Amino acid sequence: MTQVVKMINDVKSDYKGYKFFLTGSIARKESNPNDIDINIIPPNENRKEWSKVLNRFEGRYIAVTYTK
């Protein structure tokens, strides 16, 4: 989990206007979660920037959802 927190903090520092929320089994503090669910709220609808944010999480057992 420490690596995940570091990764999220790194992305947060690069994309300051975005809001990040843990959801799913991690947020419910369930034992043995299969993945990490993160809801990200962007400050605008810049899809090019949003794509860059998603690429930072790709292939890391993290499910990212977009909230408008």
Long-range contacts (C-beta under 8 A, 24 or more apart in sequence): 1-26, 4-36, 4-62, 7-56, 7-57, 7-60, 8-38, 10-56, 11-53, 11-56, 11-57, 14-56, 15-49, 15-53, 17-42, 17-43, 17-44, 18-42, 18-43, 18-53, 23-65, 24-63, 34-61, 35-61, 35-62, 35-63, 36-61, 36-62, 36-63, 37-62, 37-63, 37-65, 38-62, 38-63, 38-64, 38-65, 39-64, 39-65, 39-67, 40-64, 40-65, 40-66, 40-67, 41-67, 42-66
